[in-house]
Amino acid sequence: IGVDRFGQPAPWPALRTIAAHEGLFLMDDCAQSFGGALSGRKLGREATATTLSFFPSKPLGAYGDGGAILTDDPDRAELYRSLRTHGEGRTRYEVLRTGMNGRLDTLQAAVLLAKLEGFDAELARREAIARAYDAGLAGHVAIPARVPDSASAWAVYAVLTEDTRAREALQARLQGHGVPSAIYYPRPLHLQPAYQPHHDGARLPVAEDLASRILALPIHPELTDGEVARVIAAVQGQG
Ligand SMILES: Cc1ncc(COP(=O)(O)O)c(C=O)c1O
C-alpha cells in the first residue's frame, strides 16, 4: 500500500517497479490526496486499486463518514462490491464471503455530488494558501518539500521546527493567537502497539525525528486571506 500522504503522491514509478519485481498487488491509499496529480495525471490510476476517504477533514469531505474504491480491474470491482455488502453474491441472500457494511449512505453521496462541483476551485484555493504559507514561513520553519512534477491536494500543511522544544513554543504561540495546530503524527507506525508483534524493534531514526518536530497548520478552502496572514504572523512571532 502506497500512501499519498498529506496530499502529495507517493513515489509511484518506484513502487510499481518493486511490486512488479516481487509479484505484489499494489494499492493506493489516496485518502488525503484525492484531487492531487502526478506527471499531469490525477491520482487514482497509480495502482490496481485506489482507496478514498470522504471523512469531513479530507479534501473532498462529506458531512459524515464515507469512502470509495477506484479500480479498472473488473474482478476486483466485483470483489469490492461484494465485500461492501456483507459478502453478497449474485443475489442479496447469497453470501460468498465474510464481508462488511461499507455502503456509502445516500445523504453523504448527495453532499459529495454537490461538493464535487466546487472541488476544483477548492483545490486551487488550497494551493494558493500553501504558496502564501511557503512564502511567509520559509526561514522561520522548514516548509513542506514538494514531490517533483506533482500537484498536492493539501489535506495537511505540515512544517518542521528545529526540535521538540521549538515545536512546543510554536504551538503555544499559535494558541495564544487563537490559531489551532495539530501534530500529524505524534507516533510513527513502528512504535504503535498494534504493530509490535510484527516489528523487530529496529529504530527508524528519520521517522522518529520527524514525529518529534512536525506541526500541521490550518489549511482549508474557507480560510480568508486575512486569516492566512494571521497564521503567518503568528508563526513569525509578530503581532
Ligand atoms: C492516509 C489515510 N488513510 C486512511 C484513512 C482512513 O480513512 P477513513 O477514516 O475514512 O476510513 C485516513 C483518514 O484518517 C488517512 O488519512
Ligand as a Chemical Component Dictionary entry (heavy atoms), coordinates in Angstrom:
data_LIG
# 
_chem_comp.id                   LIG 
_chem_comp.type                 NON-POLYMER 
_chem_comp.pdbx_formal_charge   0 
_chem_comp.three_letter_code    LIG 
# 
loop_
_chem_comp_atom.comp_id 
_chem_comp_atom.atom_id 
_chem_comp_atom.alt_atom_id 
_chem_comp_atom.type_symbol 
_chem_comp_atom.charge 
_chem_comp_atom.model_Cartn_x 
_chem_comp_atom.model_Cartn_y 
_chem_comp_atom.model_Cartn_z 
_chem_comp_atom.pdbx_ordinal 
LIG C1 C1 C 0 -3.840  8.291 4.786 1  
LIG C2 C2 C 0 -5.155  7.821 5.346 2  
LIG N1 N1 N 0 -5.589  6.571 5.075 3  
LIG C3 C3 C 0 -6.767  6.115 5.541 4  
LIG C4 C4 C 0 -7.578  6.904 6.324 5  
LIG C5 C5 C 0 -8.859  6.330 6.828 6  
LIG O1 O1 O 0 -9.976  6.924 6.258 7  
LIG P1 P1 P 0 -11.415 6.564 6.878 8  
LIG O2 O2 O 0 -11.385 7.008 8.301 9  
LIG O3 O3 O 0 -12.405 7.336 6.040 10 
LIG O4 O4 O 0 -11.582 5.087 6.751 11 
LIG C6 C6 C 0 -7.199  8.208 6.611 12 
LIG C7 C7 C 0 -8.067  9.092 7.417 13 
LIG O5 O5 O 0 -7.963  9.228 8.585 14 
LIG C8 C8 C 0 -5.948  8.680 6.137 15 
LIG O6 O6 O 0 -5.526  9.929 6.414 16 
# 
loop_
_chem_comp_bond.comp_id 
_chem_comp_bond.atom_id_1 
_chem_comp_bond.atom_id_2 
_chem_comp_bond.value_order 
_chem_comp_bond.pdbx_ordinal 
LIG C1 C2 SING 1  
LIG C2 N1 SING 2  
LIG C2 C8 DOUB 3  
LIG N1 C3 DOUB 4  
LIG C3 C4 SING 5  
LIG C4 C5 SING 6  
LIG C4 C6 DOUB 7  
LIG C5 O1 SING 8  
LIG O1 P1 SING 9  
LIG P1 O2 DOUB 10 
LIG P1 O3 SING 11 
LIG P1 O4 SING 12 
LIG C6 C7 SING 13 
LIG C6 C8 SING 14 
LIG C7 O5 DOUB 15 
LIG C8 O6 SING 16 
# 
